[in-house]
Amino acid sequence: MPRRAAITLTSSHGYGPSWLHLVREPVENLRQLGRRAVLALLGIAVGCMAVVALLNIGHNAEREAMNVFKGMGSDLLVANVQIPGSGRSEALPNVATLDTAALRQAIPDITAAAPLILTSSDARLKGHALSTTILGSNADLPGVLDLQLAQGRFLSQFDTHSTHAVLGANVAAAWENAGIHAQPGDRIQIGGYLFQVIGILQPAGQNPLLPAPPDDAILLPLEGMRRIIPSPQITSVLARNPNGATLVQTSPALQQWVEGRMPGYEVNVQIPRLLLEGMAKQSRLFSWLLAGLGSIALLVGGIGVMNVMVMNVAERRREIGVRMALGARPRDIARLFLLEAVVLAATGALAGAAVGLIMAWAFVHYSGWSDFSFSAAALPLGIGSAIATGLFFGLSPAMAAARLTPVQALRDA
């Protein structure tokens, strides 16, 4: 006796079972397989879960990395000035000023430029000392780095020889945490000089290419750095070029100009936009590498589906023979087992995709990253590859069942 009723239905549209029967029968057959079907379904679910979760984690890792570096500016050039490895610092003259107006005239694509001099010192406000960074620059720095003021004003070209200072957001916050409210008009002591606070910056964020973030620094006029350092030396030159088409061409011109004003020093110009594009490509490659690792788990799940379907065909040879004897065509037999494999894979894919999304969200949430961002390719790729895997591995057992003859199937059962 066959395990299931072998009935061939004739629909109003032609020979063969109805569409409703085609959907219901594979579900019923898989339900009777019990634990084996569940284990094969779990294999597909784990594979799909791995693809969906890893693609979403990789996508959010890319966004997080780009968020860290987004403050670099897409039209910024950073010229770092260093002493050559084979040179001696005492043999090179210190350069403490640069004519940025001449730079803009020599390279018209550059609209603003700001040299930087960097040092560390203790700053004292109302009796409370704070170890901080002192950053010397010119009046073009706000335009180059797009700095915004929370209070007061920024350094201007008329403050060149004055004892004025602008506080970074984190410096002001550090004094605030100590119970001291910094505001324009206050006087802070740096070294042996008193500087008047004329402005406080809004938070500008981190920029990995800068020697020091403005948030963590006290900004002074470039010429005023001689009051803090006996022999100040420019360490970087920042320039802004809004014309993205000429950004790459501007880089060697800027390097050549700075080297001409600072002979003997080694100048290296970095373009943040190119670094961002390279990081984006690297992050996408990393995401697809993670997806490849997930596909290995999906392959293991597909092998499990094939194993279940092979055993299913072997156990149902008598049913196959009865179906053929009652008029079922080979393609009907193949379609029956192929639909079972597809239903098994689709159910596992949907379950795995749901769990994968939950796992990716939990990973992003507990990693302290920014808000979770859904990867548009994750679900189509994860579910589609899982169903395709089930179809591929279910094809061979289905074709093997279709090649059986009624006599062979009933005799071997």
Sequence and secondary structure as in RCSB ss.txt:
>XXXX:A:sequence
MPRRAAITLTSSHGYGPSWLHLVREPVENLRQLGRRAVLALLGIAVGCMAVVALLNIGHNAEREAMNVFKGMGSD
LLVANVQIPGSGRSEALPNVATLDTAALRQAIPDITAAAPLILTSSDARLKGHALSTTILGSNADLPGVLDLQLA
QGRFLSQFDTHSTHAVLGANVAAAWENAGIHAQPGDRIQIGGYLFQVIGILQPAGQNPLLPAPPDDAILLPLEGM
RRIIPSPQITSVLARNPNGATLVQTSPALQQWVEGRMPGYEVNVQIPRLLLEGMAKQSRLFSWLLAGLGSIALLV
GGIGVMNVMVMNVAERRREIGVRMALGARPRDIARLFLLEAVVLAATGALAGAAVGLIMAWAFVHYSGWSDFSFS
AAALPLGIGSAIATGLFFGLSPAMAAARLTPVQALRDA
>XXXX:A:secstr
  SS      BTTBSS  HHHHHHHHHHHHHHHTHHHHHHHHHHHHHHHHHHHHHHHHHHHHHHHHHHHGGG TT
EEEEEEE  TTS GGGS       HHHHHHHSTT  EEEEEEEEEEEEEETTEEEEEEEEEE TTHHHHHT  EE
EE    GGGTTS EEEE HHHHHHHHHTT    TT EEEETTEEEEEEEEE      TTSSS GGGEEEEETGGG
GGT SS    EEEEE   GGGHHHHHHHHHHHHHHHSTT EEEEE HHHHHHHHHHHHHHHHHHHHHHHHHHHHH
HHHHHHHHHHHHHHHTHHHHHHHHHTT  HHHHHHHHHHHHHHHHHHHHHHHHHHHHHHHHHHHHHTT SS    
TTHHHHHHHHHHHHHHHHHHHHHHHHHT  HHHHHHH 
